[in-house]
Amino acid sequence: MQVVDVPEKGRFEIRLDDRVVGLASYHVDGTTMTLPHTEVDPSVGGRGIGTTLVAGVLDAARERGLTVLPYCSFIRHYIQQHPEQMDLVAADDRPHFGLEAAAR
């Protein structure tokens, strides 16, 4: 599996055997990456592809020095399950996404 940034489409894609099997749309404004939507092809569900995709997206945001706005519920859930990623969401934005309890 390979996570690839496709900026001209405003998304990250995850590929399996040269086939796009998932994507995470994004928009960057200044130092903030907005993450509205993630999807995985149902034919490959349950194989950790969504988790691998989100990990790759968040790693890219961190490498670029960006904070994230996780509007996508799957990404919010991932961040809750991986508190080491919580710092990618600005402290003032966490309550908006229901992440304040997870930050403690």
C-alpha positions in Angstrom: 0.0 0.0 0.0 1.2 3.5 -0.8 -0.2 6.8 0.3 0.3 9.5 -2.3 -0.5 13.2 -2.2 -2.3 14.3 -5.4 -2.5 18.1 -4.9 -4.1 18.9 -8.2 -7.1 16.9 -7.0 -6.9 18.1 -3.5 -6.6 14.7 -2.0 -4.4 11.9 -0.8 -4.9 8.5 -2.4 -4.0 5.1 -1.1 -3.1 2.6 -3.8 -3.1 -1.1 -3.7 -1.5 -2.9 -6.8 -1.6 0.5 -8.7 -5.4 0.8 -8.0 -6.8 3.7 -6.0 -8.7 2.1 -3.1 -9.2 5.1 -0.9 -8.9 8.8 -0.6 -8.9 11.7 1.8 -9.8 15.1 0.5 -8.1 18.2 1.9 -7.6 21.9 1.5 -4.7 23.9 2.8 -5.1 27.5 3.9 -2.0 29.0 5.3 -0.8 26.6 8.0 -4.0 24.7 8.4 -5.1 21.5 6.5 -8.9 21.0 6.4 -9.9 17.3 6.2 -13.6 17.0 5.2 -13.9 13.5 3.9 -12.3 10.1 3.7 -13.5 7.0 1.8 -12.3 3.5 1.2 -13.6 1.1 -1.5 -15.9 -1.3 0.2 -14.4 -4.2 -1.6 -11.2 -3.7 0.5 -12.8 -2.8 3.8 -11.6 -4.3 7.0 -8.0 -4.5 5.9 -6.7 -1.4 7.7 -6.6 0.7 4.5 -8.4 3.6 6.0 -6.2 3.6 9.1 -3.0 3.5 6.9 -4.4 6.3 4.8 -5.2 8.6 7.7 -1.8 7.9 9.3 -0.1 8.9 6.1 -2.2 12.1 5.8 -1.4 13.1 9.4 2.3 12.3 8.9 2.3 14.6 5.8 0.6 17.4 7.8 3.2 17.1 10.6 6.1 17.1 8.1 4.7 20.3 6.5 4.2 22.0 9.9 0.5 22.2 9.5 -2.4 21.9 12.0 -5.5 20.0 10.9 -9.2 20.6 11.1 -10.6 17.0 11.2 -14.2 17.5 9.9 -14.2 13.8 8.8 -15.5 11.6 11.6 -13.1 8.7 10.7 -10.1 11.1 11.1 -11.5 12.4 14.4 -11.9 8.8 15.7 -8.3 8.0 14.6 -7.0 11.0 16.5 -8.9 10.0 19.6 -7.4 6.5 19.4 -3.9 7.9 18.8 -3.4 10.7 21.3 0.1 11.3 20.0 -1.6 12.9 17.0 -3.7 15.3 19.1 -1.2 18.1 18.9 -2.0 18.4 15.2 -5.4 19.9 16.2 -5.0 23.3 17.7 -6.1 23.4 21.4 -8.7 26.0 20.6 -10.2 23.9 17.9 -10.4 20.6 19.8 -13.8 21.4 21.6 -15.4 22.1 18.2 -14.5 18.5 17.1 -15.3 16.8 20.4 -11.7 16.2 21.1 -11.3 18.1 24.4 -11.8 15.0 26.6 -9.3 13.0 24.5 -6.7 15.6 25.1 -6.5 15.2 28.8 
